[in-house]
Amino acid sequence: MEYETFQPNPDLDLFVNCYWTLVVPASDAPVKQRIIPDGLVEMAFILGEDIKRYTSEEEYIIQPRAMFLGQTMEPFYIEPTI
C-alpha cells in the first residue's frame, strides 16, 4: 500500500487539514484493514476498484464511490475487492 498526505493551499488552511491518497496494488488475497477513528470529518472518493466495509464479521456493504464521513465512533474494517 502507498499512503501519502499533502498540505492544502494556504487559502484553505482554516478548512482543510490535509489531502491524502491511498493506492492499494492488486492482489490475489486482499486483506482486511482496520480503520481506527481519528476524530476528523472526511470526504472520500474511490477512484479504483470497489471497497467492502464490514458491518459484522462476515457481512459487508460496498462503499459509495463518493462520500462525506462524519466523526467515526468505533473501529471498522474495509477490504479492497481486487
PDB file of N, CA, C and O in Angstrom, chain B, residues numbered from 101:
ATOM      1  N   MET B 101       0.830  -1.170   0.000  1.00  0.00           N
ATOM      2  CA  MET B 101       0.000   0.000   0.000  1.00  0.00           C
ATOM      3  C   MET B 101       0.882   1.243   0.000  1.00  0.00           C
ATOM      4  O   MET B 101       1.972   1.266   0.570  1.00  0.00           O
ATOM      5  N   GLU B 102       0.378   2.252  -0.647  1.00  0.00           N
ATOM      6  CA  GLU B 102       1.119   3.509  -0.750  1.00  0.00           C
ATOM      7  C   GLU B 102       0.232   4.637  -0.236  1.00  0.00           C
ATOM      8  O   GLU B 102      -0.738   5.012  -0.895  1.00  0.00           O
ATOM      9  N   TYR B 103       0.559   5.184   0.946  1.00  0.00           N
ATOM     10  CA  TYR B 103      -0.212   6.245   1.593  1.00  0.00           C
ATOM     11  C   TYR B 103       0.595   7.532   1.593  1.00  0.00           C
ATOM     12  O   TYR B 103       1.753   7.536   2.012  1.00  0.00           O
ATOM     13  N   GLU B 104      -0.001   8.628   1.129  1.00  0.00           N
ATOM     14  CA  GLU B 104       0.677   9.927   1.118  1.00  0.00           C
ATOM     15  C   GLU B 104      -0.276  11.011   1.596  1.00  0.00           C
ATOM     16  O   GLU B 104      -1.479  10.942   1.343  1.00  0.00           O
ATOM     17  N   THR B 105       0.257  12.009   2.283  1.00  0.00           N
ATOM     18  CA  THR B 105      -0.538  13.173   2.664  1.00  0.00           C
ATOM     19  C   THR B 105       0.044  14.418   1.992  1.00  0.00           C
ATOM     20  O   THR B 105       1.237  14.492   1.698  1.00  0.00           O
ATOM     21  N   PHE B 106      -0.838  15.387   1.761  1.00  0.00           N
ATOM     22  CA  PHE B 106      -0.460  16.625   1.096  1.00  0.00           C
ATOM     23  C   PHE B 106      -1.094  17.793   1.844  1.00  0.00           C
ATOM     24  O   PHE B 106      -2.230  17.698   2.309  1.00  0.00           O
ATOM     25  N   GLN B 107      -0.367  18.877   1.957  1.00  0.00           N
ATOM     26  CA  GLN B 107      -0.889  20.076   2.618  1.00  0.00           C
ATOM     27  C   GLN B 107      -1.742  20.884   1.637  1.00  0.00           C
ATOM     28  O   GLN B 107      -1.423  20.962   0.451  1.00  0.00           O
ATOM     29  N   PRO B 108      -2.826  21.485   2.135  1.00  0.00           N
ATOM     30  CA  PRO B 108      -3.678  22.293   1.257  1.00  0.00           C
ATOM     31  C   PRO B 108      -3.030  23.638   0.924  1.00  0.00           C
ATOM     32  O   PRO B 108      -2.052  24.048   1.548  1.00  0.00           O
ATOM     33  N   ASN B 109      -3.584  24.289  -0.044  1.00  0.00           N
ATOM     34  CA  ASN B 109      -3.196  25.653  -0.353  1.00  0.00           C
ATOM     35  C   ASN B 109      -3.415  26.494   0.901  1.00  0.00           C
ATOM     36  O   ASN B 109      -4.398  26.275   1.609  1.00  0.00           O
ATOM     37  N   PRO B 110      -2.531  27.452   1.204  1.00  0.00           N
ATOM     38  CA  PRO B 110      -2.683  28.273   2.417  1.00  0.00           C
ATOM     39  C   PRO B 110      -4.063  28.940   2.551  1.00  0.00           C
ATOM     40  O   PRO B 110      -4.518  29.191   3.667  1.00  0.00           O
ATOM     41  N   ASP B 111      -4.726  29.226   1.430  1.00  0.00           N
ATOM     42  CA  ASP B 111      -6.059  29.827   1.478  1.00  0.00           C
ATOM     43  C   ASP B 111      -7.095  28.883   2.094  1.00  0.00           C
ATOM     44  O   ASP B 111      -8.143  29.333   2.557  1.00  0.00           O
ATOM     45  N   LEU B 112      -6.809  27.583   2.103  1.00  0.00           N
ATOM     46  CA  LEU B 112      -7.748  26.587   2.643  1.00  0.00           C
ATOM     47  C   LEU B 112      -7.353  26.083   4.028  1.00  0.00           C
ATOM     48  O   LEU B 112      -8.053  25.254   4.609  1.00  0.00           O
ATOM     49  N   ASP B 113      -6.246  26.571   4.554  1.00  0.00           N
ATOM     50  CA  ASP B 113      -5.720  26.103   5.844  1.00  0.00           C
ATOM     51  C   ASP B 113      -6.748  26.058   6.974  1.00  0.00           C
ATOM     52  O   ASP B 113      -6.713  25.142   7.796  1.00  0.00           O
ATOM     53  N   LEU B 114      -7.649  27.017   7.027  1.00  0.00           N
ATOM     54  CA  LEU B 114      -8.637  27.053   8.103  1.00  0.00           C
ATOM     55  C   LEU B 114      -9.694  25.959   7.966  1.00  0.00           C
ATOM     56  O   LEU B 114     -10.355  25.610   8.943  1.00  0.00           O
ATOM     57  N   PHE B 115      -9.857  25.414   6.750  1.00  0.00           N
ATOM     58  CA  PHE B 115     -10.935  24.475   6.483  1.00  0.00           C
ATOM     59  C   PHE B 115     -10.472  23.053   6.186  1.00  0.00           C
ATOM     60  O   PHE B 115     -11.222  22.100   6.398  1.00  0.00           O
ATOM     61  N   VAL B 116      -9.252  22.904   5.701  1.00  0.00           N
ATOM     62  CA  VAL B 116      -8.749  21.599   5.259  1.00  0.00           C
ATOM     63  C   VAL B 116      -7.454  21.279   6.003  1.00  0.00           C
ATOM     64  O   VAL B 116      -6.479  22.026   5.914  1.00  0.00           O
ATOM     65  N   ASN B 117      -7.451  20.174   6.730  1.00  0.00           N
ATOM     66  CA  ASN B 117      -6.256  19.748   7.459  1.00  0.00           C
ATOM     67  C   ASN B 117      -5.208  19.180   6.500  1.00  0.00           C
ATOM     68  O   ASN B 117      -4.033  19.540   6.568  1.00  0.00           O
ATOM     69  N   CYS B 118      -5.643  18.296   5.613  1.00  0.00           N
ATOM     70  CA  CYS B 118      -4.741  17.714   4.624  1.00  0.00           C
ATOM     71  C   CYS B 118      -5.546  16.966   3.575  1.00  0.00           C
ATOM     72  O   CYS B 118      -6.736  16.704   3.749  1.00  0.00           O
ATOM     73  N   TYR B 119      -4.876  16.631   2.494  1.00  0.00           N
ATOM     74  CA  TYR B 119      -5.387  15.707   1.482  1.00  0.00           C
ATOM     75  C   TYR B 119      -4.560  14.443   1.627  1.00  0.00           C
ATOM     76  O   TYR B 119      -3.380  14.507   1.971  1.00  0.00           O
ATOM     77  N   TRP B 120      -5.175  13.286   1.366  1.00  0.00           N
ATOM     78  CA  TRP B 120      -4.388  12.068   1.393  1.00  0.00           C
ATOM     79  C   TRP B 120      -4.825  11.131   0.292  1.00  0.00           C
ATOM     80  O   TRP B 120      -5.969  11.166  -0.160  1.00  0.00           O
ATOM     81  N   THR B 121      -3.906  10.299  -0.128  1.00  0.00           N
ATOM     82  CA  THR B 121      -4.196   9.279  -1.139  1.00  0.00           C
ATOM     83  C   THR B 121      -3.727   7.928  -0.612  1.00  0.00           C
ATOM     84  O   THR B 121      -2.785   7.833   0.175  1.00  0.00           O
ATOM     85  N   LEU B 122      -4.407   6.901  -1.066  1.00  0.00           N
ATOM     86  CA  LEU B 122      -4.032   5.530  -0.724  1.00  0.00           C
ATOM     87  C   LEU B 122      -4.138   4.701  -1.993  1.00  0.00           C
ATOM     88  O   LEU B 122      -5.207   4.603  -2.594  1.00  0.00           O
ATOM     89  N   VAL B 123      -3.034   4.112  -2.391  1.00  0.00           N
ATOM     90  CA  VAL B 123      -3.004   3.238  -3.563  1.00  0.00           C
ATOM     91  C   VAL B 123      -2.787   1.822  -3.056  1.00  0.00           C
ATOM     92  O   VAL B 123      -1.809   1.533  -2.366  1.00  0.00           O
ATOM     93  N   VAL B 124      -3.732   0.931  -3.415  1.00  0.00           N
ATOM     94  CA  VAL B 124      -3.647  -0.466  -2.992  1.00  0.00           C
ATOM     95  C   VAL B 124      -3.406  -1.307  -4.240  1.00  0.00           C
ATOM     96  O   VAL B 124      -4.265  -1.362  -5.120  1.00  0.00           O
ATOM     97  N   PRO B 125      -2.255  -1.960  -4.331  1.00  0.00           N
ATOM     98  CA  PRO B 125      -1.980  -2.779  -5.517  1.00  0.00           C
ATOM     99  C   PRO B 125      -2.899  -3.989  -5.582  1.00  0.00           C
ATOM    100  O   PRO B 125      -3.357  -4.494  -4.557  1.00  0.00           O
ATOM    101  N   ALA B 126      -3.160  -4.444  -6.795  1.00  0.00           N
ATOM    102  CA  ALA B 126      -3.981  -5.636  -6.999  1.00  0.00           C
ATOM    103  C   ALA B 126      -3.337  -6.827  -6.296  1.00  0.00           C
ATOM    104  O   ALA B 126      -2.114  -6.952  -6.241  1.00  0.00           O
ATOM    105  N   SER B 127      -4.191  -7.694  -5.763  1.00  0.00           N
ATOM    106  CA  SER B 127      -3.679  -8.845  -5.022  1.00  0.00           C
ATOM    107  C   SER B 127      -4.620 -10.020  -5.193  1.00  0.00           C
ATOM    108  O   SER B 127      -5.830  -9.842  -5.331  1.00  0.00           O
ATOM    109  N   ASP B 128      -4.059 -11.229  -5.184  1.00  0.00           N
ATOM    110  CA  ASP B 128      -4.886 -12.434  -5.231  1.00  0.00           C
ATOM    111  C   ASP B 128      -5.554 -12.697  -3.889  1.00  0.00           C
ATOM    112  O   ASP B 128      -6.542 -13.428  -3.818  1.00  0.00           O
ATOM    113  N   ALA B 129      -5.021 -12.104  -2.827  1.00  0.00           N
ATOM    114  CA  ALA B 129      -5.546 -12.326  -1.477  1.00  0.00           C
ATOM    115  C   ALA B 129      -5.692 -10.987  -0.750  1.00  0.00           C
ATOM    116  O   ALA B 129      -4.850 -10.645   0.080  1.00  0.00           O
ATOM    117  N   PRO B 130      -6.771 -10.212  -1.058  1.00  0.00           N
ATOM    118  CA  PRO B 130      -6.947  -8.926  -0.373  1.00  0.00           C
ATOM    119  C   PRO B 130      -7.035  -9.117   1.139  1.00  0.00           C
ATOM    120  O   PRO B 130      -7.511 -10.144   1.623  1.00  0.00           O
ATOM    121  N   VAL B 131      -6.572  -8.116   1.869  1.00  0.00           N
ATOM    122  CA  VAL B 131      -6.525  -8.198   3.325  1.00  0.00           C
ATOM    123  C   VAL B 131      -7.435  -7.136   3.931  1.00  0.00           C
ATOM    124  O   VAL B 131      -7.465  -5.996   3.468  1.00  0.00           O
ATOM    125  N   LYS B 132      -8.177  -7.519   4.967  1.00  0.00           N
ATOM    126  CA  LYS B 132      -8.996  -6.557   5.703  1.00  0.00           C
ATOM    127  C   LYS B 132      -8.075  -5.566   6.405  1.00  0.00           C
ATOM    128  O   LYS B 132      -7.049  -5.946   6.969  1.00  0.00           O
ATOM    129  N   GLN B 133      -8.454  -4.294   6.363  1.00  0.00           N
ATOM    130  CA  GLN B 133      -7.704  -3.243   7.033  1.00  0.00           C
ATOM    131  C   GLN B 133      -8.575  -2.641   8.127  1.00  0.00           C
ATOM    132  O   GLN B 133      -9.726  -2.286   7.873  1.00  0.00           O
ATOM    133  N   ARG B 134      -8.048  -2.522   9.330  1.00  0.00           N
ATOM    134  CA  ARG B 134      -8.782  -1.925  10.440  1.00  0.00           C
ATOM    135  C   ARG B 134      -8.644  -0.408  10.355  1.00  0.00           C
ATOM    136  O   ARG B 134      -7.537   0.119  10.253  1.00  0.00           O
ATOM    137  N   ILE B 135      -9.771   0.282  10.399  1.00  0.00           N
ATOM    138  CA  ILE B 135      -9.797   1.737  10.381  1.00  0.00           C
ATOM    139  C   ILE B 135     -10.112   2.204  11.796  1.00  0.00           C
ATOM    140  O   ILE B 135     -11.131   1.829  12.377  1.00  0.00           O
ATOM    141  N   ILE B 136      -9.234   3.018  12.333  1.00  0.00           N
ATOM    142  CA  ILE B 136      -9.371   3.496  13.708  1.00  0.00           C
ATOM    143  C   ILE B 136      -9.864   4.938  13.672  1.00  0.00           C
ATOM    144  O   ILE B 136      -9.331   5.745  12.911  1.00  0.00           O
ATOM    145  N   PRO B 137     -10.874   5.283  14.482  1.00  0.00           N
ATOM    146  CA  PRO B 137     -11.394   6.653  14.490  1.00  0.00           C
ATOM    147  C   PRO B 137     -10.299   7.672  14.805  1.00  0.00           C
ATOM    148  O   PRO B 137      -9.448   7.443  15.665  1.00  0.00           O
ATOM    149  N   ASP B 138     -10.338   8.805  14.090  1.00  0.00           N
ATOM    150  CA  ASP B 138      -9.334   9.843  14.333  1.00  0.00           C
ATOM    151  C   ASP B 138      -9.978  11.179  14.721  1.00  0.00           C
ATOM    152  O   ASP B 138      -9.280  12.173  14.916  1.00  0.00           O
ATOM    153  N   GLY B 139     -11.303  11.198  14.832  1.00  0.00           N
ATOM    154  CA  GLY B 139     -11.993  12.414  15.257  1.00  0.00           C
ATOM    155  C   GLY B 139     -12.156  13.462  14.174  1.00  0.00           C
ATOM    156  O   GLY B 139     -12.581  14.582  14.459  1.00  0.00           O
ATOM    157  N   LEU B 140     -11.824  13.120  12.928  1.00  0.00           N
ATOM    158  CA  LEU B 140     -11.901  14.089  11.844  1.00  0.00           C
ATOM    159  C   LEU B 140     -13.087  13.799  10.924  1.00  0.00           C
ATOM    160  O   LEU B 140     -13.541  12.659  10.821  1.00  0.00           O
ATOM    161  N   VAL B 141     -13.573  14.824  10.273  1.00  0.00           N
ATOM    162  CA  VAL B 141     -14.586  14.705   9.235  1.00  0.00           C
ATOM    163  C   VAL B 141     -13.833  14.577   7.916  1.00  0.00           C
ATOM    164  O   VAL B 141     -12.839  15.270   7.697  1.00  0.00           O
ATOM    165  N   GLU B 142     -14.306  13.690   7.031  1.00  0.00           N
ATOM    166  CA  GLU B 142     -13.592  13.454   5.775  1.00  0.00           C
ATOM    167  C   GLU B 142     -14.535  13.376   4.593  1.00  0.00           C
ATOM    168  O   GLU B 142     -15.694  12.986   4.735  1.00  0.00           O
ATOM    169  N   MET B 143     -14.034  13.751   3.425  1.00  0.00           N
ATOM    170  CA  MET B 143     -14.682  13.463   2.152  1.00  0.00           C
ATOM    171  C   MET B 143     -13.813  12.414   1.488  1.00  0.00           C
ATOM    172  O   MET B 143     -12.590  12.553   1.452  1.00  0.00           O
ATOM    173  N   ALA B 144     -14.423  11.374   0.965  1.00  0.00           N
ATOM    174  CA  ALA B 144     -13.659  10.295   0.347  1.00  0.00           C
ATOM    175  C   ALA B 144     -14.186  10.039  -1.061  1.00  0.00           C
ATOM    176  O   ALA B 144     -15.392  10.068  -1.306  1.00  0.00           O
ATOM    177  N   PHE B 145     -13.263   9.790  -1.972  1.00  0.00           N
ATOM    178  CA  PHE B 145     -13.590   9.485  -3.361  1.00  0.00           C
ATOM    179  C   PHE B 145     -12.845   8.219  -3.744  1.00  0.00           C
ATOM    180  O   PHE B 145     -11.615   8.179  -3.693  1.00  0.00           O
ATOM    181  N   ILE B 146     -13.571   7.197  -4.123  1.00  0.00           N
ATOM    182  CA  ILE B 146     -12.954   5.932  -4.537  1.00  0.00           C
ATOM    183  C   ILE B 146     -12.798   5.988  -6.048  1.00  0.00           C
ATOM    184  O   ILE B 146     -13.786   6.018  -6.783  1.00  0.00           O
ATOM    185  N   LEU B 147     -11.570   6.001  -6.500  1.00  0.00           N
ATOM    186  CA  LEU B 147     -11.282   6.153  -7.922  1.00  0.00           C
ATOM    187  C   LEU B 147     -10.918   4.834  -8.589  1.00  0.00           C
ATOM    188  O   LEU B 147     -10.844   4.763  -9.816  1.00  0.00           O
ATOM    189  N   GLY B 148     -10.693   3.792  -7.802  1.00  0.00           N
ATOM    190  CA  GLY B 148     -10.320   2.494  -8.356  1.00  0.00           C
ATOM    191  C   GLY B 148     -11.431   1.481  -8.140  1.00  0.00           C
ATOM    192  O   GLY B 148     -12.613   1.777  -8.312  1.00  0.00           O
ATOM    193  N   GLU B 149     -11.025   0.292  -7.761  1.00  0.00           N
ATOM    194  CA  GLU B 149     -11.983  -0.793  -7.519  1.00  0.00           C
ATOM    195  C   GLU B 149     -12.833  -0.510  -6.283  1.00  0.00           C
ATOM    196  O   GLU B 149     -12.470   0.304  -5.434  1.00  0.00           O
ATOM    197  N   ASP B 150     -13.968  -1.197  -6.201  1.00  0.00           N
ATOM    198  CA  ASP B 150     -14.857  -1.038  -5.051  1.00  0.00           C
ATOM    199  C   ASP B 150     -14.175  -1.463  -3.751  1.00  0.00           C
ATOM    200  O   ASP B 150     -13.216  -2.236  -3.750  1.00  0.00           O
ATOM    201  N   ILE B 151     -14.703  -0.931  -2.642  1.00  0.00           N
ATOM    202  CA  ILE B 151     -14.201  -1.237  -1.301  1.00  0.00           C
ATOM    203  C   ILE B 151     -15.347  -1.818  -0.479  1.00  0.00           C
ATOM    204  O   ILE B 151     -16.443  -1.258  -0.453  1.00  0.00           O
ATOM    205  N   LYS B 152     -15.097  -2.926   0.183  1.00  0.00           N
ATOM    206  CA  LYS B 152     -16.076  -3.509   1.104  1.00  0.00           C
ATOM    207  C   LYS B 152     -15.908  -2.857   2.476  1.00  0.00           C
ATOM    208  O   LYS B 152     -14.783  -2.651   2.932  1.00  0.00           O
ATOM    209  N   ARG B 153     -17.018  -2.533   3.132  1.00  0.00           N
ATOM    210  CA  ARG B 153     -16.981  -2.087   4.530  1.00  0.00           C
ATOM    211  C   ARG B 153     -17.758  -3.119   5.329  1.00  0.00           C
ATOM    212  O   ARG B 153     -18.953  -3.321   5.116  1.00  0.00           O
ATOM    213  N   TYR B 154     -17.067  -3.764   6.243  1.00  0.00           N
ATOM    214  CA  TYR B 154     -17.684  -4.841   7.021  1.00  0.00           C
ATOM    215  C   TYR B 154     -18.607  -4.271   8.087  1.00  0.00           C
ATOM    216  O   TYR B 154     -18.235  -3.375   8.846  1.00  0.00           O
ATOM    217  N   THR B 155     -19.832  -4.819   8.126  1.00  0.00           N
ATOM    218  CA  THR B 155     -20.826  -4.426   9.122  1.00  0.00           C
ATOM    219  C   THR B 155     -20.896  -5.450  10.244  1.00  0.00           C
ATOM    220  O   THR B 155     -21.480  -5.190  11.296  1.00  0.00           O
ATOM    221  N   SER B 156     -20.303  -6.606  10.018  1.00  0.00           N
ATOM    222  CA  SER B 156     -20.151  -7.650  11.034  1.00  0.00           C
ATOM    223  C   SER B 156     -18.957  -8.496  10.600  1.00  0.00           C
ATOM    224  O   SER B 156     -18.270  -8.150   9.640  1.00  0.00           O
ATOM    225  N   GLU B 157     -18.711  -9.584  11.290  1.00  0.00           N
ATOM    226  CA  GLU B 157     -17.548 -10.425  10.978  1.00  0.00           C
ATOM    227  C   GLU B 157     -17.541 -10.901   9.522  1.00  0.00           C
ATOM    228  O   GLU B 157     -16.487 -10.942   8.887  1.00  0.00           O
ATOM    229  N   GLU B 158     -18.717 -11.260   8.995  1.00  0.00           N
ATOM    230  CA  GLU B 158     -18.809 -11.819   7.640  1.00  0.00           C
ATOM    231  C   GLU B 158     -19.590 -10.948   6.657  1.00  0.00           C
ATOM    232  O   GLU B 158     -19.421 -11.100   5.447  1.00  0.00           O
ATOM    233  N   GLU B 159     -20.431 -10.047   7.138  1.00  0.00           N
ATOM    234  CA  GLU B 159     -21.288  -9.255   6.256  1.00  0.00           C
ATOM    235  C   GLU B 159     -20.645  -7.906   5.947  1.00  0.00           C
ATOM    236  O   GLU B 159     -19.946  -7.329   6.780  1.00  0.00           O
ATOM    237  N   TYR B 160     -20.893  -7.419   4.740  1.00  0.00           N
ATOM    238  CA  TYR B 160     -20.313  -6.149   4.326  1.00  0.00           C
ATOM    239  C   TYR B 160     -21.251  -5.429   3.368  1.00  0.00           C
ATOM    240  O   TYR B 160     -22.193  -6.012   2.830  1.00  0.00           O
ATOM    241  N   ILE B 161     -20.969  -4.147   3.171  1.00  0.00           N
ATOM    242  CA  ILE B 161     -21.619  -3.352   2.138  1.00  0.00           C
ATOM    243  C   ILE B 161     -20.511  -2.836   1.222  1.00  0.00           C
ATOM    244  O   ILE B 161     -19.345  -2.783   1.612  1.00  0.00           O
ATOM    245  N   ILE B 162     -20.882  -2.462   0.016  1.00  0.00           N
ATOM    246  CA  ILE B 162     -19.923  -1.822  -0.886  1.00  0.00           C
ATOM    247  C   ILE B 162     -19.994  -0.323  -0.609  1.00  0.00           C
ATOM    248  O   ILE B 162     -21.070   0.275  -0.645  1.00  0.00           O
ATOM    249  N   GLN B 163     -18.837   0.278  -0.334  1.00  0.00           N
ATOM    250  CA  GLN B 163     -18.785   1.706  -0.030  1.00  0.00           C
ATOM    251  C   GLN B 163     -19.258   2.510  -1.244  1.00  0.00           C
ATOM    252  O   GLN B 163     -19.007   2.108  -2.380  1.00  0.00           O
ATOM    253  N   PRO B 164     -19.938   3.638  -1.022  1.00  0.00           N
ATOM    254  CA  PRO B 164     -20.258   4.527  -2.145  1.00  0.00           C
ATOM    255  C   PRO B 164     -18.963   5.053  -2.783  1.00  0.00           C
ATOM    256  O   PRO B 164     -17.926   5.104  -2.123  1.00  0.00           O
ATOM    257  N   ARG B 165     -19.021   5.435  -4.041  1.00  0.00           N
ATOM    258  CA  ARG B 165     -17.836   5.923  -4.754  1.00  0.00           C
ATOM    259  C   ARG B 165     -17.413   7.307  -4.265  1.00  0.00           C
ATOM    260  O   ARG B 165     -16.246   7.679  -4.392  1.00  0.00           O
ATOM    261  N   ALA B 166     -18.352   8.069  -3.709  1.00  0.00           N
ATOM    262  CA  ALA B 166     -18.053   9.379  -3.123  1.00  0.00           C
ATOM    263  C   ALA B 166     -18.881   9.486  -1.844  1.00  0.00           C
ATOM    264  O   ALA B 166     -20.062   9.140  -1.833  1.00  0.00           O
ATOM    265  N   MET B 167     -18.257   9.965  -0.769  1.00  0.00           N
ATOM    266  CA  MET B 167     -18.994  10.043   0.498  1.00  0.00           C
ATOM    267  C   MET B 167     -18.410  11.121   1.401  1.00  0.00           C
ATOM    268  O   MET B 167     -17.246  11.508   1.287  1.00  0.00           O
ATOM    269  N   PHE B 168     -19.255  11.581   2.289  1.00  0.00           N
ATOM    270  CA  PHE B 168     -18.882  12.526   3.330  1.00  0.00           C
ATOM    271  C   PHE B 168     -18.995  11.758   4.635  1.00  0.00           C
ATOM    272  O   PHE B 168     -20.075  11.273   4.973  1.00  0.00           O
ATOM    273  N   LEU B 169     -17.899  11.638   5.377  1.00  0.00           N
ATOM    274  CA  LEU B 169     -17.871  10.831   6.596  1.00  0.00           C
ATOM    275  C   LEU B 169     -17.780  11.741   7.814  1.00  0.00           C
ATOM    276  O   LEU B 169     -16.881  12.577   7.912  1.00  0.00           O
ATOM    277  N   GLY B 170     -18.715  11.570   8.734  1.00  0.00           N
ATOM    278  CA  GLY B 170     -18.657  12.308   9.985  1.00  0.00           C
ATOM    279  C   GLY B 170     -17.661  11.650  10.924  1.00  0.00           C
ATOM    280  O   GLY B 170     -16.922  10.750  10.525  1.00  0.00           O
ATOM    281  N   GLN B 171     -17.641  12.093  12.149  1.00  0.00           N
ATOM    282  CA  GLN B 171     -16.716  11.520  13.119  1.00  0.00           C
ATOM    283  C   GLN B 171     -17.099  10.070  13.405  1.00  0.00           C
ATOM    284  O   GLN B 171     -18.238   9.789  13.777  1.00  0.00           O
ATOM    285  N   THR B 172     -16.167   9.168  13.233  1.00  0.00           N
ATOM    286  CA  THR B 172     -16.386   7.749  13.471  1.00  0.00           C
ATOM    287  C   THR B 172     -16.229   7.475  14.966  1.00  0.00           C
ATOM    288  O   THR B 172     -15.313   7.991  15.606  1.00  0.00           O
ATOM    289  N   MET B 173     -17.127   6.662  15.516  1.00  0.00           N
ATOM    290  CA  MET B 173     -17.129   6.409  16.951  1.00  0.00           C
ATOM    291  C   MET B 173     -16.385   5.126  17.341  1.00  0.00           C
ATOM    292  O   MET B 173     -15.920   5.002  18.474  1.00  0.00           O
ATOM    293  N   GLU B 174     -16.273   4.179  16.414  1.00  0.00           N
ATOM    294  CA  GLU B 174     -15.592   2.930  16.739  1.00  0.00           C
ATOM    295  C   GLU B 174     -14.869   2.394  15.514  1.00  0.00           C
ATOM    296  O   GLU B 174     -15.210   2.755  14.388  1.00  0.00           O
ATOM    297  N   PRO B 175     -13.876   1.538  15.716  1.00  0.00           N
ATOM    298  CA  PRO B 175     -13.132   0.984  14.575  1.00  0.00           C
ATOM    299  C   PRO B 175     -14.044   0.157  13.667  1.00  0.00           C
ATOM    300  O   PRO B 175     -15.070  -0.367  14.101  1.00  0.00           O
ATOM    301  N   PHE B 176     -13.651   0.054  12.416  1.00  0.00           N
ATOM    302  CA  PHE B 176     -14.352  -0.819  11.464  1.00  0.00           C
ATOM    303  C   PHE B 176     -13.321  -1.357  10.483  1.00  0.00           C
ATOM    304  O   PHE B 176     -12.170  -0.919  10.480  1.00  0.00           O
ATOM    305  N   TYR B 177     -13.733  -2.308   9.651  1.00  0.00           N
ATOM    306  CA  TYR B 177     -12.816  -2.949   8.717  1.00  0.00           C
ATOM    307  C   TYR B 177     -13.263  -2.689   7.283  1.00  0.00           C
ATOM    308  O   TYR B 177     -14.454  -2.675   6.974  1.00  0.00           O
ATOM    309  N   ILE B 178     -12.274  -2.486   6.418  1.00  0.00           N
ATOM    310  CA  ILE B 178     -12.523  -2.377   4.990  1.00  0.00           C
ATOM    311  C   ILE B 178     -11.624  -3.384   4.268  1.00  0.00           C
ATOM    312  O   ILE B 178     -10.635  -3.866   4.821  1.00  0.00           O
ATOM    313  N   GLU B 179     -11.987  -3.684   3.032  1.00  0.00           N
ATOM    314  CA  GLU B 179     -11.193  -4.621   2.222  1.00  0.00           C
ATOM    315  C   GLU B 179     -11.388  -4.309   0.749  1.00  0.00           C
ATOM    316  O   GLU B 179     -12.525  -4.154   0.305  1.00  0.00           O
ATOM    317  N   PRO B 180     -10.320  -4.213  -0.017  1.00  0.00           N
ATOM    318  CA  PRO B 180     -10.477  -3.981  -1.456  1.00  0.00           C
ATOM    319  C   PRO B 180     -11.130  -5.196  -2.111  1.00  0.00           C
ATOM    320  O   PRO B 180     -11.010  -6.318  -1.619  1.00  0.00           O
ATOM    321  N   THR B 181     -11.823  -4.959  -3.228  1.00  0.00           N
ATOM    322  CA  THR B 181     -12.468  -6.066  -3.944  1.00  0.00           C
ATOM    323  C   THR B 181     -11.583  -6.625  -5.053  1.00  0.00           C
ATOM    324  O   THR B 181     -12.021  -7.482  -5.821  1.00  0.00           O
ATOM    325  N   ILE B 182     -10.338  -6.145  -5.144  1.00  0.00           N
ATOM    326  CA  ILE B 182      -9.439  -6.607  -6.199  1.00  0.00           C
ATOM    327  C   ILE B 182      -8.800  -7.926  -5.849  1.00  0.00           C
ATOM    328  O   ILE B 182      -8.013  -8.458  -6.632  1.00  0.00           O
TER     329      ILE B 182
END
